[in-house]
Amino acid sequence: MHRSTPLGHILVTGGAGFIGCALSQLLASSATSWTVVDNLHPQVHPSGERPAALAPEAALVIADVSDEDTFARLGDLRPDIVIHLAAETGTGQSLHEASRHSLANVVGTTRLTDWLSATGHNPGHILLTSSRAVYGEGQWRERSGRVFYPGQRSHAMMSACQWDFPDAVGLPASAAETQPMPTSVYGATKLAQEHVLSAWTLSHGVPLSIFRLQNVYGPGQSLTNPYTGIVTLFSRLAKAGTSIPVYEDGEIIRDFVFIDDVAAALVAGLRAVPDGVRTLDVGTGMPTSITKLAATMADHHQAPSPHVTGQFRDGDVRHALADVSATRKELGWQSLVDIHEGVARLQEWIDAQENVS
């Protein structure tokens, strides 16, 4: 059960990033106010300038959510809606920069709740963008039908090129069915965000929407951030006429979801406020192997075929796919852009950026 609500004063942490800019284009003009707090980190914003994709109606406060005085700088702002996007997102990077990820993701979230508590203000709705990384490897099913949680693949296992768990297949992750078991520091901090906000909102009677996003890609994604994701990396390699290197045996499974579909899901979630805490998965529900993604990109650019390297990343999951049936039912939403159309639209945007520069 949920109720519809009009948009009012909206605070968006991390709102100058990829998803935040897309949301601002859809909603900022219809909000009473749209206030963005973002530190414009050089890894994402190398120029340090306000992104052109951020809607002109958005008031930008350049500050770090983990700093003690950041939210106090907002003065008497009392948001009707808080959209919490602020996060460090590099899965592999988080293993070696755990403090940085913990400060942004965990302390940044507690700074937000402390500020709300100090002001005595309860928003009408908080929306958190979480991640499929909270599931880790998720559930797998043996041939016998037994479902189990295999946990993290060890370094020794992958060094022996044992990519899969014997006689088993990975299952789609569902917030209602799959127990979170993160295998990365990033995933652990995103799960901590969920727990902190769940505890605070339940204690204060504030509705909370948690959206666990799969691999988001599309126009607006950083082209300079080496930890953004493999879609833009593969695009650069294929466009340069280089054969794309594919890790493991090329059969890593991901659920690549286009930015427009993600933004549409978040908008639907904002307009349909839950009665308590609601956790939903956002993806296509369609598995794509890394080899298929690389081949799609290579075909688009008429580049050489991808090649399998056998390399691997410690802590990487083998199978990540969303069960989006609950999201479709709850929000009346579905993804519309498949991987072929998404790759083409992303490349058109990249070409346009390069022509401008």
Secondary structure, DSSP 8 states (H G I E B T S, - for coil): -EEE----EEEEETTTSHHHHHHHHHHGGGSSEEEEEE---TTT-TT-S--TTS-TT-EEEE--TTSTTTGGGGTT---SEEEE------HHHHHH-HHHHHIIIIIHHHHHHHHHHHHT---SEEEEEEEGGGGTT--EEETTS-EE------HHHHHTT--S-TTEEE--B-TTT------SHHHHHHHHHHHHHHHHHHHHT--EEEEEE-EEESTT--SS-TTS-HHHHHHHHHHTT---EE-TTS--EE-EEEHHHHHHHHHHHHHEEESSEEEEEES-S--EEHHHHHHHHHHHHT----EE-----TT--SB--B--HHHHHHHS------HHHHHHHHHHHHHHHHHH-
